[in-house]
Amino acid sequence: MFSIKEIASVTLTLFAVIDIIGSIPIIIDLRKREGKIESEKATIISGVLMIAFLFLGQSILSLFGIDFESFAMAGAIIIFLIGLEMILGKDFFHTDPETKSGSIVPLAFPLIVGAGTMTTLLSLRAAYSLPNVLVGIVLNLVFVYIVLKASSWIERKLGKDGANVLRKVFGIILLAIAIKLFKTNL
């Protein structure tokens, strides 16, 4: 049933796809714009989305007649826009000032649980036993929560200039990932 090897494979695969470390500049920007990040809310919503998509993802995509390539292209567009925000310093995602929903959109979805994570979950479900996939999801959510909680501390350690450099570098990386997704799914 439980396999340390499978759990490690699932955990590392999801860790690479979620890339919460690479999202630190975006998290810092969101916290500045929104005033705070609701770590618990973002983590719980991310977990619910991942588990729901793990069980219902294939059916949902089929219901709407959406193939993986189209789903990945939509995710690529969002990643591209987030990368542009980071590089150009412009806000493309405007939130309602009354709702302060940055912890949900774009943080929980599509940053933590985007097209890449969702597609990966479906692939992992086909390759590994369900309990091992669920443990891998939980381990990643714990790490996501720690990074979200520590975002203020991370920003202080980086300093303003360090955060700006990191933001630009990861903005370019996000643009490259988006372009790779476009090329792969054309």
TISEDREN-694776 format. One record per residue: residue number from 1; residue in three letters; x, y, z of N, C-alpha, C, O in turn. Coordinates in nm, 3 decimals. Layout:
BEGIN
   pos   code       nc1       nc2       nc3      cac1      cac2      cac3       cc1       cc2       cc3       oc1       oc2       oc3
   NUM    ALA         X         Y         Z         X         Y         Z         X         Y         Z         X         Y         Z
...
//
This chain:
BEGIN
   pos   code       nc1       nc2       nc3      cac1      cac2      cac3       cc1       cc2       cc3       oc1       oc2       oc3
     1    MET     0.083    -0.119     0.000     0.000     0.000     0.000     0.087     0.126     0.000     0.104     0.190    -0.104
     2    PHE     0.144     0.161     0.118     0.232     0.277     0.121     0.372     0.235     0.081     0.424     0.133     0.126
     3    SER     0.433     0.317    -0.005     0.568     0.289    -0.052     0.650     0.417    -0.040     0.615     0.520    -0.099
     4    ILE     0.758     0.410     0.037     0.845     0.528     0.055     0.897     0.575    -0.080     0.906     0.695    -0.106
     5    LYS     0.932     0.480    -0.167     0.985     0.516    -0.299     0.879     0.591    -0.381     0.910     0.694    -0.442
     6    GLU     0.756     0.541    -0.383     0.650     0.609    -0.457     0.618     0.745    -0.397     0.599     0.843    -0.469
     7    ILE     0.612     0.752    -0.265     0.583     0.879    -0.197     0.692     0.981    -0.232     0.663     1.097    -0.262
     8    ALA     0.818     0.937    -0.229     0.929     1.027    -0.262     0.918     1.074    -0.408     0.938     1.192    -0.436
     9    SER     0.887     0.983    -0.499     0.874     1.020    -0.640     0.761     1.121    -0.662     0.778     1.221    -0.731
    10    VAL     0.646     1.093    -0.602     0.531     1.183    -0.616     0.562     1.319    -0.554     0.534     1.423    -0.614
    11    THR     0.621     1.317    -0.435     0.651     1.441    -0.364     0.749     1.527    -0.444     0.727     1.647    -0.461
    12    LEU     0.855     1.466    -0.493     0.955     1.543    -0.569     0.900     1.593    -0.702     0.931     1.704    -0.745
    13    THR     0.818     1.512    -0.766     0.758     1.555    -0.893     0.668     1.675    -0.869     0.678     1.776    -0.940
    14    LEU     0.580     1.666    -0.771     0.490     1.778    -0.741     0.568     1.901    -0.695     0.534     2.014    -0.730
    15    PHE     0.674     1.880    -0.615     0.756     1.991    -0.569     0.815     2.068    -0.686     0.815     2.191    -0.687
    16    ALA     0.864     1.995    -0.786     0.922     2.060    -0.904     0.816     2.135    -0.984     0.843     2.244    -1.035
    17    VAL     0.698     2.077    -0.996     0.592     2.141    -1.076     0.533     2.261    -1.003     0.513     2.367    -1.063
    18    ILE     0.505     2.246    -0.874     0.448     2.357    -0.797     0.548     2.471    -0.787     0.511     2.588    -0.798
    19    ASP     0.675     2.439    -0.767     0.786     2.536    -0.763     0.756     2.653    -0.670     0.763     2.769    -0.710
    20    ILE     0.723     2.622    -0.545     0.691     2.727    -0.448     0.812     2.815    -0.420     0.796     2.934    -0.391
    21    ILE     0.932     2.760    -0.427     1.054     2.839    -0.407     1.066     2.944    -0.517     1.099     3.060    -0.491
    22    GLY     1.040     2.903    -0.640     1.046     2.997    -0.752     0.935     3.100    -0.748     0.942     3.203    -0.815
    23    SER     0.832     3.073    -0.671     0.719     3.165    -0.660     0.736     3.269    -0.551     0.650     3.356    -0.533
    24    ILE     0.845     3.263    -0.478     0.866     3.357    -0.367     0.852     3.502    -0.411     0.787     3.579    -0.340
    25    PRO     0.911     3.544    -0.523     0.894     3.685    -0.563     0.747     3.722    -0.587     0.705     3.833    -0.556
    26    ILE     0.670     3.630    -0.642     0.528     3.657    -0.667     0.454     3.665    -0.533     0.367     3.751    -0.516
    27    ILE     0.488     3.579    -0.442     0.426     3.580    -0.309     0.455     3.712    -0.239     0.366     3.771    -0.177
    28    ILE     0.579     3.758    -0.248     0.617     3.885    -0.186     0.538     3.999    -0.250     0.487     4.086    -0.179
    29    ASP     0.528     3.999    -0.383     0.450     4.103    -0.452     0.304     4.101    -0.409     0.244     4.205    -0.383
    30    LEU     0.246     3.981    -0.401     0.106     3.969    -0.359     0.086     4.021    -0.217    -0.012     4.090    -0.188
    31    ARG     0.179     3.987    -0.129     0.168     4.033     0.009     0.176     4.185     0.016     0.104     4.247     0.094
    32    LYS     0.262     4.244    -0.065     0.273     4.391    -0.067     0.144     4.453    -0.120     0.095     4.552    -0.066
    33    ARG     0.089     4.394    -0.225    -0.030     4.449    -0.289    -0.155     4.428    -0.203    -0.238     4.518    -0.192
    34    GLU    -0.167     4.311    -0.143    -0.287     4.275    -0.067    -0.277     4.312     0.081    -0.378     4.318     0.150
    35    GLY    -0.156     4.336     0.129    -0.137     4.366     0.270    -0.096     4.245     0.351    -0.021     4.257     0.448
    36    LYS    -0.143     4.128     0.312    -0.104     4.004     0.380    -0.138     3.885     0.291    -0.216     3.896     0.197
    37    ILE    -0.078     3.774     0.324    -0.109     3.647     0.260    -0.175     3.560     0.365    -0.122     3.541     0.475
    38    GLU    -0.290     3.507     0.333    -0.358     3.417     0.425    -0.307     3.276     0.396    -0.363     3.202     0.315
    39    SER    -0.199     3.241     0.466    -0.130     3.114     0.441    -0.220     2.992     0.458    -0.220     2.902     0.375
    40    GLU    -0.298     2.992     0.566    -0.385     2.878     0.591    -0.489     2.864     0.481    -0.512     2.755     0.428
    41    LYS    -0.552     2.975     0.446    -0.656     2.974     0.343    -0.600     2.929     0.208    -0.659     2.844     0.141
    42    ALA    -0.486     2.985     0.169    -0.425     2.949     0.041    -0.386     2.801     0.039    -0.405     2.734    -0.062
    43    THR    -0.332     2.751     0.151    -0.291     2.611     0.157    -0.411     2.518     0.153    -0.410     2.418     0.081
    44    ILE    -0.514     2.550     0.230    -0.634     2.465     0.232    -0.702     2.463     0.096    -0.740     2.356     0.047
    45    ILE    -0.717     2.579     0.035    -0.781     2.584    -0.097    -0.697     2.511    -0.200    -0.751     2.441    -0.286
    46    SER    -0.565     2.525    -0.193    -0.477     2.450    -0.284    -0.496     2.301    -0.265    -0.503     2.226    -0.363
    47    GLY    -0.503     2.257    -0.140    -0.523     2.115    -0.111    -0.655     2.063    -0.164    -0.662     1.955    -0.223
    48    VAL    -0.761     2.141    -0.142    -0.893     2.100    -0.191    -0.892     2.091    -0.344    -0.945     1.995    -0.401
    49    LEU    -0.832     2.190    -0.409    -0.825     2.188    -0.555    -0.746     2.067    -0.606    -0.787     2.001    -0.701
    50    MET    -0.633     2.040    -0.543    -0.551     1.926    -0.588    -0.623     1.793    -0.569    -0.625     1.710    -0.659
    51    ILE    -0.682     1.775    -0.453    -0.751     1.648    -0.427    -0.875     1.633    -0.514    -0.903     1.525    -0.566
    52    ALA    -0.950     1.743    -0.531    -1.068     1.737    -0.619    -1.027     1.704    -0.761    -1.091     1.623    -0.828
    53    PHE    -0.919     1.768    -0.810    -0.877     1.741    -0.947    -0.819     1.601    -0.960    -0.832     1.538    -1.065
    54    LEU    -0.755     1.552    -0.855    -0.703     1.415    -0.857    -0.816     1.315    -0.883    -0.799     1.220    -0.959
    55    PHE    -0.931     1.337    -0.819    -1.043     1.244    -0.833    -1.135     1.278    -0.951    -1.191     1.187    -1.013
    56    LEU    -1.150     1.406    -0.982    -1.251     1.446    -1.082    -1.193     1.511    -1.207    -1.268     1.542    -1.300
    57    GLY    -1.063     1.532    -1.212    -1.001     1.609    -1.320    -1.030     1.558    -1.460    -1.072     1.634    -1.547
    58    GLN    -1.009     1.430    -1.481    -1.032     1.374    -1.614    -1.177     1.390    -1.655    -1.206     1.422    -1.771
    59    SER    -1.269     1.368    -1.562    -1.412     1.382    -1.592    -1.449     1.527    -1.622    -1.529     1.554    -1.712
    60    ILE    -1.392     1.619    -1.547    -1.421     1.762    -1.568    -1.374     1.806    -1.706    -1.447     1.872    -1.779
    61    LEU    -1.250     1.771    -1.740    -1.198     1.809    -1.872    -1.281     1.746    -1.982    -1.312     1.812    -2.081
    62    SER    -1.316     1.619    -1.967    -1.398     1.549    -2.067    -1.536     1.612    -2.080    -1.589     1.626    -2.190
    63    LEU    -1.593     1.649    -1.967    -1.726     1.710    -1.966    -1.731     1.836    -2.054    -1.828     1.859    -2.125
    64    PHE    -1.625     1.915    -2.047    -1.619     2.037    -2.126    -1.551     2.019    -2.261    -1.535     2.114    -2.337
    65    GLY    -1.510     1.896    -2.290    -1.445     1.868    -2.417    -1.308     1.933    -2.428    -1.265     1.971    -2.537
    66    ILE    -1.239     1.946    -2.314    -1.108     2.010    -2.311    -1.000     1.903    -2.307    -1.007     1.810    -2.227
    67    ASP    -0.902     1.916    -2.394    -0.790     1.823    -2.391    -0.677     1.882    -2.307    -0.679     2.001    -2.275
    68    PHE    -0.579     1.799    -2.272    -0.468     1.843    -2.188    -0.391     1.959    -2.251    -0.347     2.050    -2.181
    69    GLU    -0.376     1.955    -2.382    -0.299     2.059    -2.450    -0.365     2.196    -2.434    -0.297     2.295    -2.407
    70    SER    -0.496     2.202    -2.451    -0.568     2.328    -2.435    -0.560     2.377    -2.291    -0.544     2.497    -2.266
    71    PHE    -0.572     2.285    -2.198    -0.564     2.319    -2.057    -0.426     2.375    -2.024    -0.414     2.474    -1.952
    72    ALA    -0.322     2.311    -2.077    -0.185     2.357    -2.054    -0.162     2.493    -2.120    -0.089     2.576    -2.065
    73    MET    -0.222     2.518    -2.236    -0.208     2.648    -2.304    -0.270     2.760    -2.220    -0.214     2.869    -2.209
    74    ALA    -0.386     2.733    -2.161    -0.450     2.833    -2.075    -0.359     2.865    -1.956    -0.343     2.981    -1.919
    75    GLY    -0.301     2.762    -1.897    -0.207     2.784    -1.786    -0.085     2.862    -1.831    -0.034     2.946    -1.757
    76    ALA    -0.038     2.835    -1.953     0.078     2.905    -2.006     0.051     3.055    -2.021     0.138     3.137    -1.994
    77    ILE    -0.069     3.090    -2.063    -0.104     3.232    -2.078    -0.100     3.301    -1.943    -0.048     3.412    -1.932
    78    ILE    -0.153     3.237    -1.841    -0.153     3.297    -1.707    -0.010     3.310    -1.656     0.026     3.414    -1.601
    79    ILE     0.070     3.206    -1.672     0.210     3.211    -1.629     0.284     3.322    -1.703     0.365     3.393    -1.644
    80    PHE     0.256     3.337    -1.832     0.319     3.442    -1.913     0.285     3.580    -1.857     0.373     3.665    -1.844
    81    LEU     0.159     3.602    -1.825     0.117     3.732    -1.772     0.178     3.761    -1.635     0.216     3.874    -1.606
    82    ILE     0.187     3.659    -1.551     0.251     3.677    -1.420     0.398     3.712    -1.438     0.451     3.799    -1.368
    83    GLY     0.465     3.646    -1.533     0.605     3.677    -1.563     0.621     3.820    -1.612     0.715     3.889    -1.572
    84    LEU     0.530     3.864    -1.698     0.535     4.003    -1.744     0.516     4.102    -1.629     0.584     4.204    -1.622
    85    GLU     0.424     4.071    -1.539     0.404     4.155    -1.420     0.535     4.171    -1.344     0.572     4.282    -1.303
    86    MET     0.604     4.060    -1.326     0.727     4.062    -1.247     0.837     4.142    -1.314     0.911     4.215    -1.247
    87    ILE     0.848     4.131    -1.445     0.955     4.198    -1.517     0.924     4.346    -1.537     1.011     4.432    -1.517
    88    LEU     0.801     4.376    -1.577     0.765     4.513    -1.611     0.716     4.596    -1.492     0.711     4.718    -1.499
    89    GLY     0.682     4.529    -1.383     0.631     4.602    -1.267     0.491     4.656    -1.288     0.451     4.753    -1.223
    90    LYS     0.416     4.595    -1.377     0.276     4.636    -1.404     0.182     4.532    -1.349     0.215     4.413    -1.346
    91    ASP     0.064     4.576    -1.306    -0.036     4.483    -1.254    -0.137     4.448    -1.362    -0.210     4.534    -1.411
    92    PHE    -0.140     4.320    -1.399    -0.240     4.272    -1.494    -0.357     4.209    -1.422    -0.469     4.208    -1.473
    93    PHE    -0.331     4.155    -1.302    -0.436     4.091    -1.223    -0.482     4.191    -1.118    -0.416     4.212    -1.016
    94    HIS    -0.596     4.251    -1.144    -0.652     4.346    -1.049    -0.757     4.277    -0.966    -0.848     4.212    -1.018
    95    THR    -0.744     4.291    -0.836    -0.842     4.230    -0.748    -0.935     4.338    -0.695    -0.898     4.456    -0.689
    96    ASP    -1.053     4.297    -0.657    -1.148     4.388    -0.594    -1.093     4.428    -0.459    -1.068     4.340    -0.376
    97    PRO    -1.073     4.558    -0.433    -1.014     4.599    -0.305    -1.096     4.555    -0.185    -1.042     4.545    -0.074
    98    GLU    -1.224     4.530    -0.203    -1.309     4.487    -0.092    -1.288     4.341    -0.055    -1.307     4.304     0.061
    99    THR    -1.248     4.256    -0.152    -1.241     4.113    -0.125    -1.104     4.066    -0.077    -1.095     3.968    -0.004
   100    LYS    -0.999     4.133    -0.116    -0.864     4.091    -0.078    -0.843     3.942    -0.104    -0.804     3.867    -0.015
   101    SER    -0.870     3.900    -0.228    -0.869     3.757    -0.261    -0.735     3.708    -0.316    -0.731     3.599    -0.373
   102    GLY    -0.628     3.783    -0.300    -0.500     3.741    -0.355    -0.452     3.607    -0.304    -0.372     3.540    -0.370
   103    SER    -0.500     3.566    -0.186    -0.460     3.436    -0.133    -0.524     3.322    -0.212    -0.475     3.209    -0.211
   104    ILE    -0.634     3.353    -0.280    -0.702     3.250    -0.360    -0.659     3.263    -0.505    -0.603     3.169    -0.562
   105    VAL    -0.685     3.377    -0.567    -0.647     3.402    -0.706    -0.554     3.523    -0.705    -0.596     3.628    -0.657
   106    PRO    -0.435     3.515    -0.753    -0.372     3.408    -0.829    -0.284     3.314    -0.747    -0.215     3.232    -0.806
   107    LEU    -0.285     3.323    -0.613    -0.191     3.241    -0.535    -0.229     3.093    -0.534    -0.156     3.011    -0.588
   108    ALA    -0.343     3.058    -0.474    -0.382     2.916    -0.469    -0.406     2.863    -0.610    -0.361     2.754    -0.645
   109    PHE    -0.477     2.941    -0.690    -0.500     2.906    -0.830    -0.476     3.031    -0.914    -0.542     3.131    -0.889
   110    PRO    -0.389     3.030    -1.009    -0.319     2.919    -1.073    -0.173     2.901    -1.031    -0.104     2.816    -1.087
   111    LEU    -0.125     2.980    -0.934     0.018     2.972    -0.903     0.056     2.838    -0.839     0.146     2.770    -0.889
   112    ILE    -0.010     2.800    -0.730     0.023     2.674    -0.664    -0.041     2.558    -0.739     0.025     2.459    -0.770
   113    VAL    -0.169     2.569    -0.767    -0.242     2.463    -0.837    -0.282     2.518    -0.974    -0.394     2.566    -0.993
   114    GLY    -0.190     2.508    -1.067    -0.218     2.554    -1.203    -0.234     2.435    -1.296    -0.248     2.321    -1.253
   115    ALA    -0.232     2.465    -1.424    -0.250     2.361    -1.526    -0.143     2.254    -1.514    -0.171     2.135    -1.531
   116    GLY    -0.019     2.295    -1.486     0.089     2.197    -1.474     0.066     2.102    -1.357     0.085     1.981    -1.370
   117    THR     0.026     2.157    -1.243     0.001     2.074    -1.125    -0.116     1.979    -1.152    -0.109     1.861    -1.118
   118    MET    -0.221     2.031    -1.211    -0.340     1.949    -1.236    -0.310     1.836    -1.334    -0.351     1.722    -1.312
   119    THR    -0.241     1.868    -1.440    -0.207     1.766    -1.539    -0.113     1.663    -1.478    -0.127     1.543    -1.502
   120    THR    -0.018     1.710    -1.397     0.075     1.619    -1.330     0.000     1.525    -1.235     0.032     1.406    -1.228
   121    LEU    -0.098     1.577    -1.164    -0.176     1.493    -1.072    -0.245     1.378    -1.145    -0.248     1.265    -1.097
   122    LEU    -0.300     1.407    -1.262    -0.365     1.301    -1.339    -0.263     1.197    -1.384    -0.293     1.077    -1.385
   123    SER    -0.145     1.242    -1.422    -0.040     1.148    -1.463     0.008     1.064    -1.345     0.030     0.944    -1.358
   124    LEU     0.024     1.128    -1.229     0.069     1.057    -1.109    -0.034     0.953    -1.065     0.001     0.844    -1.020
   125    ARG    -0.160     0.988    -1.079    -0.266     0.894    -1.038    -0.261     0.769    -1.125    -0.290     0.659    -1.078
   126    ALA    -0.225     0.786    -1.251    -0.217     0.671    -1.340    -0.093     0.585    -1.310    -0.093     0.464    -1.335
   127    ALA     0.013     0.648    -1.256     0.139     0.577    -1.238     0.161     0.521    -1.097     0.235     0.424    -1.080
   128    TYR     0.097     0.581    -0.996     0.122     0.542    -0.857    -0.008     0.513    -0.785    -0.116     0.552    -0.828
   129    SER     0.004     0.441    -0.672    -0.117     0.410    -0.595    -0.170     0.538    -0.530    -0.095     0.627    -0.492
   130    LEU    -0.301     0.544    -0.519    -0.370     0.663    -0.468    -0.322     0.707    -0.330    -0.301     0.827    -0.311
   131    PRO    -0.303     0.618    -0.233    -0.256     0.664    -0.102    -0.120     0.734    -0.109    -0.097     0.831    -0.037
   132    ASN    -0.032     0.685    -0.193     0.101     0.746    -0.207     0.092     0.885    -0.271     0.166     0.976    -0.233
   133    VAL     0.002     0.901    -0.366    -0.019     1.032    -0.429    -0.075     1.129    -0.326    -0.033     1.245    -0.320
   134    LEU    -0.169     1.084    -0.245    -0.228     1.170    -0.141    -0.123     1.214    -0.038    -0.123     1.329     0.004
   135    VAL    -0.036     1.124     0.002     0.071     1.160     0.096     0.164     1.262     0.032     0.206     1.357     0.098
   136    GLY     0.197     1.244    -0.096     0.282     1.339    -0.168     0.219     1.478    -0.174     0.288     1.579    -0.161
   137    ILE     0.088     1.482    -0.194     0.016     1.610    -0.196     0.027     1.677    -0.059     0.058     1.796    -0.051
   138    VAL     0.001     1.602     0.048     0.005     1.658     0.183     0.145     1.710     0.217     0.159     1.818     0.274
   139    LEU     0.249     1.635     0.181     0.386     1.680     0.209     0.417     1.811     0.135     0.482     1.899     0.191
   140    ASN     0.371     1.822     0.013     0.391     1.947    -0.061     0.314     2.061     0.000     0.363     2.174     0.005
   141    LEU     0.193     2.035     0.046     0.113     2.140     0.109     0.177     2.191     0.237     0.170     2.310     0.268
   142    VAL     0.240     2.101     0.312     0.312     2.143     0.434     0.424     2.238     0.396     0.443     2.342     0.461
   143    PHE     0.500     2.204     0.292     0.610     2.291     0.249     0.558     2.424     0.196     0.616     2.529     0.224
   144    VAL     0.449     2.421     0.119     0.388     2.544     0.068     0.349     2.634     0.185     0.374     2.755     0.183
   145    TYR     0.286     2.576     0.286     0.243     2.652     0.403     0.362     2.718     0.472     0.356     2.836     0.508
   146    ILE     0.470     2.644     0.489     0.590     2.698     0.554     0.645     2.816     0.475     0.680     2.919     0.533
   147    VAL     0.654     2.802     0.344     0.706     2.911     0.261     0.614     3.033     0.267     0.661     3.146     0.277
   148    LEU     0.482     3.011     0.261     0.389     3.124     0.269     0.400     3.195     0.403     0.401     3.318     0.408
   149    LYS     0.409     3.119     0.511     0.422     3.177     0.644     0.552     3.255     0.659     0.556     3.357     0.727
   150    ALA     0.659     3.207     0.594     0.791     3.268     0.609     0.818     3.378     0.506     0.929     3.430     0.501
   151    SER     0.718     3.415     0.425     0.744     3.511     0.316     0.794     3.646     0.369     0.879     3.708     0.305
   152    SER     0.744     3.694     0.481     0.793     3.821     0.538     0.939     3.808     0.579     1.020     3.896     0.550
   153    TRP     0.972     3.698     0.646     1.109     3.673     0.689     1.201     3.663     0.568     1.311     3.719     0.567
   154    ILE     1.157     3.591     0.465     1.237     3.575     0.342     1.260     3.711     0.278     1.371     3.741     0.233
   155    GLU     1.156     3.793     0.273     1.171     3.926     0.214     1.271     4.010     0.292     1.353     4.081     0.233
   156    ARG     1.266     4.004     0.425     1.361     4.081     0.507     1.504     4.034     0.481     1.596     4.116     0.474
   157    LYS     1.523     3.904     0.468     1.657     3.850     0.443     1.709     3.890     0.306     1.828     3.916     0.289
   158    LEU     1.621     3.895     0.209     1.662     3.933     0.073     1.689     4.082     0.063     1.779     4.124    -0.010
   159    GLY     1.613     4.162     0.134     1.622     4.306     0.121     1.550     4.352    -0.004     1.509     4.270    -0.087
   160    LYS     1.533     4.483    -0.018     1.459     4.537    -0.132     1.529     4.506    -0.265     1.466     4.463    -0.361
   161    ASP     1.659     4.529    -0.269     1.733     4.505    -0.393     1.735     4.357    -0.429     1.718     4.320    -0.545
   162    GLY     1.757     4.272    -0.329     1.758     4.128    -0.352     1.624     4.079    -0.403     1.618     3.994    -0.492
   163    ALA     1.515     4.132    -0.344     1.381     4.093    -0.388     1.355     4.138    -0.531     1.294     4.065    -0.609
   164    ASN     1.402     4.258    -0.566     1.384     4.308    -0.703     1.460     4.223    -0.804     1.407     4.189    -0.910
   165    VAL     1.583     4.187    -0.771     1.663     4.103    -0.861     1.596     3.967    -0.876     1.581     3.916    -0.987
   166    LEU     1.557     3.907    -0.763     1.491     3.776    -0.766     1.362     3.781    -0.847     1.332     3.689    -0.923
   167    ARG     1.285     3.889    -0.831     1.160     3.906    -0.904     1.185     3.908    -1.054     1.113     3.843    -1.131
   168    LYS     1.285     3.983    -1.098     1.315     3.993    -1.241     1.366     3.859    -1.297     1.325     3.817    -1.405
   169    VAL     1.454     3.794    -1.222     1.509     3.667    -1.268     1.398     3.563    -1.281     1.388     3.494    -1.383
   170    PHE     1.314     3.552    -1.178     1.207     3.453    -1.185     1.098     3.494    -1.284     1.028     3.408    -1.337
   171    GLY     1.084     3.623    -1.309     0.992     3.667    -1.414     1.036     3.615    -1.550     0.954     3.568    -1.629
   172    ILE     1.165     3.623    -1.577     1.219     3.571    -1.703     1.202     3.419    -1.709     1.169     3.363    -1.813
   173    ILE     1.226     3.352    -1.597     1.209     3.207    -1.593     1.063     3.170    -1.620     1.036     3.075    -1.693
   174    LEU     0.969     3.244    -1.560     0.828     3.217    -1.585     0.792     3.238    -1.731     0.716     3.160    -1.789
   175    LEU     0.847     3.343    -1.792     0.822     3.365    -1.935     0.876     3.248    -2.017     0.811     3.202    -2.111
   176    ALA     0.994     3.199    -1.981     1.052     3.086    -2.053     0.966     2.960    -2.036     0.946     2.884    -2.131
   177    ILE     0.916     2.937    -1.914     0.829     2.822    -1.890     0.701     2.835    -1.973     0.656     2.738    -2.034
   178    ALA     0.645     2.955    -1.976     0.523     2.977    -2.055     0.548     2.950    -2.203     0.467     2.885    -2.268
   179    ILE     0.659     2.998    -2.255     0.690     2.977    -2.396     0.713     2.828    -2.424     0.673     2.778    -2.529
   180    LYS     0.778     2.758    -2.330     0.797     2.614    -2.347     0.662     2.543    -2.351     0.642     2.454    -2.434
   181    LEU     0.570     2.582    -2.262     0.436     2.523    -2.263     0.364     2.551    -2.396     0.297     2.463    -2.450
   182    PHE     0.379     2.673    -2.448     0.319     2.705    -2.578     0.374     2.613    -2.686     0.298     2.553    -2.762
   183    LYS     0.507     2.603    -2.692     0.571     2.522    -2.796     0.533     2.376    -2.784     0.507     2.310    -2.885
   184    THR     0.529     2.325    -2.662     0.499     2.183    -2.641     0.355     2.150    -2.678     0.327     2.039    -2.723
   185    ASN     0.264     2.244    -2.659     0.122     2.214    -2.675     0.060     2.273    -2.800    -0.063     2.275    -2.812
   186    LEU     0.141     2.321    -2.893     0.087     2.373    -3.019     0.036     2.262    -3.107    -0.013     2.288    -3.217
//
